[in-house]
Amino acid sequence: MALPRLLPALLLAASLVLPTASAQTRPVTARDASGAELRVAGSVVLVEPDIELSLLTAGGLLEPREAWTRDARRHYAAAVREVLAAAGTAQRPDFDLPDDLDPDSRLGQVVRLNEAVALSISQFSMPGGALATKRDARGRPRLDWTLGEGVASLREATGADYALFTYVRDSYASGGRTALRVLGFIAGAAMGTGLDIGGGLQLGVATLVDLRTGQVVWFNLMARQSGDLREAEGAKKTVALLLEDLPL
């Protein structure tokens, strides 16, 4: 999946929440006609998570780290399986997307459509920013998005009733970046102003899609200035935040 289109929405969310909090999530669950939140009724498959870890250099450049990313994907998947198992949720084997997946194939279209839908939800589910057609009777954001009938191809491939999609970008400040940040704090204090060039950042989006209908039944956006997906325990903490209020 080409995450760059999602990054502006993620960075916007981070800019809105991180000045006042070290971590922030925005989970929302779809509701039925009676107003009750939907609950998972069936099996769940974890679609290969789109995760990339990078080193944030002194100059502010992000340098992807393949080994970190490989470890993060493994630890993340294991942590998700633990959460589902603890809730007694039926699971299907994790689904790895083919390396040569044709973006114009039915499966490729589902993956790209989920990206677009996640982007829309990120942009229009914030209080005060919800589309008129995506608000409840009280004017609050309402989760009302669908991927359509094309998700049947993913259900056929996995045998699952729901698919969990994940997008995470995580960066870690280099020693040089950390040193510059400390100097910035010192200089800012001397001038009586705040001066922070910024350090590492963990941004994530997750969606749970009903593969029988195409409906997005749950969504969450996470932004925080800490966390470490390179280790199993760190991955568990990230998963606990990213899967907050997952309707199991």
URPE-V777045 format. One record per residue. RES is the residue in one letter. OMEGA is omega in whole degrees, -180 to 180 (NA if undefined). Layout:
res omega
RES OMEGA
RES OMEGA
//
This chain:
res omega
M 180
A -176
L -176
P 179
R 178
L -174
L 180
P 179
A 179
L -180
L 176
L 179
A -180
A -178
S -179
L -172
V -172
L 178
P -177
T -178
A 180
S 179
A 180
Q 175
T 179
R -179
P 176
V -179
T 178
A -180
R 178
D -176
A -180
S -180
G -180
A 179
E 178
L 177
R 179
V 178
A -177
G -176
S -178
V 174
V 174
L 176
V -178
E -176
P 177
D -175
I 175
E 177
L -177
S 173
L 177
L -175
T 179
A -179
G 178
G 179
L 177
L 179
E -179
P 179
R -174
E -178
A 178
W -178
T 180
R 178
D -178
A -180
R 179
R -179
H -180
Y -179
A 180
A -180
A 178
V 180
R 178
E 180
V -180
L -180
A -179
A 179
A -180
G -179
T 178
A -178
Q 170
R 178
P 178
D -177
F 177
D 178
L 179
P 180
D -179
D -178
L 178
D -179
P 179
D 176
S -179
R 179
L 178
G 179
Q 178
V 180
V -180
R 179
L 178
N 176
E -179
A 180
V 178
A 178
L 180
S 180
I 179
S -176
Q -169
F 178
S 178
M 178
P -180
G -178
G -177
A 175
L -179
A -179
T -178
K 179
R 176
D -176
A -179
R 177
G -179
R 179
P -179
R 180
L -176
D -180
W 179
T 174
L 178
G -174
E -178
G -180
V 179
A 179
S 179
L 177
R 178
E -177
A -174
T -176
G -177
A 177
D -180
Y 176
A 177
L 178
F -178
T 174
Y -179
V 169
R -175
D 180
S -177
Y -177
A 175
S 178
G 179
G 179
R 180
T 179
A 179
L 180
R 178
V 178
L 178
G 177
F -179
I 180
A 179
G 179
A -180
A -179
M -180
G 179
T 176
G 179
L -178
D 180
I 176
G 179
G 180
G -177
L 178
Q -178
L -179
G 175
V 177
A 176
T 175
L -174
V 176
D -176
L 176
R -177
T -175
G -177
Q 171
V -174
V 180
W -179
F 173
N 174
L -177
M 175
A 177
R -176
Q 180
S 180
G -178
D -180
L -177
R -180
E -176
A -178
E 178
G 179
A 179
K 179
K 178
T -180
V 179
A 179
L -175
L 179
L 179
E 178
D 173
L -170
P -179
L NA
//
